[in-house]
Amino acid sequence: MPRRWITTVRPALLGLVGLLAAACTTDADVAPAWEVPGTGTPANFPAPVYAASQNPPTREAFELGRTLFYDPLLSRTGDISCGSCHQQFVAFAHQDHRLSHGVDNLLGTRNAPALQNLRWRSEFLWDGGAKNLETMPLAPLTSPVEMDETLENVLRKLNAAPRYVDQFEQVYGRRPIDSQQLLRALAQFTASLTSSNSRYDHYARHEAGGTLAANELRGLEILRQKCSPCHAGELFTDETYRNNGLDRTFAADSGRAHITGRPQDVGRFQVPSLRNVALTAPYMHDGRLQTLRQVLDHYSDGMVESGTLDAQFRRAGRGPGITLSETEKTDLLAFLHTLTDPTFIQDQRLAEGR
């Protein structure tokens, strides 16, 4: 074979080999493109309240929000971050803490709720004191028993940190850092906390891995019959405020009435979602119940009367509660475990230090 032919054809052959190799590459061989978590709407979810267009997600803004979420710089003492009381492996609740410790080891007054599917929420906190995802962080930031800071001082500290000044400027194109930038950056992260890949979700969307056992299906039906409307829909909360019979008086915590000042709201607290509920113990606004079984026992036999007790819990001829047999409780517990979302709690994009 003439040497000129070899030198001319060899590059073409090498190029052809490259094309053939690329053609044989499978999807499994290609790393998926990085994207901001939680930006889409799951097929079985309603439209979100906080639409992506309100704070368009970008990787840079999300990563800034994640850094802020885990940074204790936001607290007065430099010891407490948002992530201190909201841990990913328990759906951003606080494992085994009835009440969380804030600055100077002070105890809060309420149980730290799970942070999930916040884009679908219109009101936040146990009493609905926050009306927007972007302003929600102001409550823990300024609480004297949580982070005990002022917005002014947080901004002063951020603007004194060159790494933050540069990062905020990269995202927002200006300096100094202001309150709008801070709150929108935090919302980039909290808006991403979407839990929608439990075994129940696969069942609801008719996807692979969505098979529910007979007892789990019975539990789902019991939930729909006896735990609605409070825990209805795909978000498993109707976001209302209800008195569920925990106490006769509410001098220590008036609940929703703390915000509205209305006597009819005394003892009412926001209905939490049941998603990932098997992970988020302890339960109730003050974390008084340690297990899901204790929760079901409370609803069947542990409620007490008070002036604002929700009407649906009043039973003619007997004390307040929901009629649940032992078999129904067992089936309900089986179903509640199908709401655990391992994808959400293991998503490394949401983890500290990424």
Secondary structure, DSSP 8 states (H G I E B T S, - for coil): --HHHHHHHHHHHHHHHHHHHHHT--GGGS------TT-S--TTS---SS-GGGS---HHHHHHHHHHHT-GGGSSSS---HHHH-BGGGTTB-TT-SS-B-GGG-B-SS-------GGG-SSBSTT--B-STTTTTHHHHH-TTTT---HHHHHHHHHT-HHHHHHHHHHHS-SS--HHHHHHHHHHHHTT-----SHHHHHHTT-TT----HHHHHHHHHHHHHSTTTT-TTTT----EE--SS-S--SS--BTHHHH--GGGTTBEE----TTGGGS-SBSTT--B-SHHHHHHIIIII----TT--GGG--TTS-SS----HHHHHHHHHHHGGG--HHHHH-GGGSTT-
